[in-house]
Amino acid sequence: MKILFILSIILIFLTGCSSYYTVKQFPSRKEFYEDFNKSVNEKPLKIFMMSDSSITAPNGAEILNDSLLFSRHTQKEKIILLKNKIKNIQYYFNKSNSTYSASIILNSGEILNEDNVELLPDSSISYGVDKFESLPLNKIKKVSCKNNELGTVSGFLIGSVSGFIAGLITTYILTVNNHLTPSSPSPIIYMPIIGCIIGTILGGVQGYKYTYQFNP
């Protein structure tokens, strides 16, 4: 019963672990868009349309020229660049994932900087790129993303406080009813511990939710 009591308190508090943003909260629409781009960079998103349908964008999104640019695919599209189009290549080895990046100068003078570059037997190269889609902002109702790390921190703090409050209440009830003896474990000690454990787990699962409202 005590654990269920703490769990109920934590669940009530965790439902409020979110931030909601609208254009009116910012000095200008441009600053609203800049904040959006900064906050949701490379985070999984859920895009809610004015038509009440929704789209998942696992690789994040970016506002560009009054449109939302995003990719629905976790798998990158493979591009092959023929050697007769390449003027010069400079490779860089990435120790963290044992792959190569490259700065590619084309015959046209254009410079490409790509990751996960692979040299093919005929001296052509291949690399992966995200396949982007675009939606006009006037068709988007809202966009939400979830930060699991921040949810874990919030859950830990909320769980600890909730457990402490529950411990105080339980201690008072047991004391009034003469059920708390000197040899009994004190609820004010173990309930905050239980609360922070439960809160951390629930917070990590639920995450901290950011929602940006674009249209009513």
DALINSUL-V938999 format. One record per backbone hydrogen bond with DSSP energy under -0.5 kcal/mol. NH is the residue of the N-H (numbers start at 1). CO is the residue of the C=O. If there is no record, write none. Layout:
nh;co
NH;CO
NH;CO
This chain:
nh;co
5;1
6;2
7;3
8;4
9;5
10;6
11;7
12;8
13;9
14;10
15;11
16;13
17;14
18;16
19;209
21;211
23;213
25;22
26;23
32;28
33;29
34;30
35;31
36;32
37;33
38;34
39;35
40;36
43;40
45;57
46;144
47;55
48;46
48;142
49;47
49;53
50;139
52;49
55;47
57;45
58;56
59;71
60;57
62;69
64;62
64;67
67;64
68;135
69;62
69;67
70;68
70;133
71;60
77;129
79;127
81;79
81;125
82;80
85;82
86;83
87;105
88;105
90;103
92;101
94;99
95;93
97;94
98;94
99;94
101;92
102;114
103;90
104;102
104;112
105;88
105;103
106;104
106;110
107;85
109;106
112;104
114;102
114;112
117;100
118;126
120;118
120;124
123;120
125;81
126;118
127;79
128;115
129;77
132;130
133;70
135;68
137;66
139;136
140;137
141;48
142;48
143;212
144;46
145;210
146;44
147;208
148;146
151;147
152;148
153;149
154;150
155;151
156;152
157;153
158;154
159;155
160;156
161;157
162;158
163;159
164;160
165;161
166;162
167;163
168;164
169;165
170;166
171;167
172;168
173;169
174;170
175;171
176;172
177;173
178;175
179;174
180;174
181;179
184;181
189;186
190;186
191;187
193;189
194;190
195;191
196;192
197;193
198;194
199;195
200;196
201;197
202;198
203;199
204;200
205;201
206;202
207;203
208;147
209;17
209;207
210;145
211;19
212;143
213;21
213;211
214;141
214;212
215;141
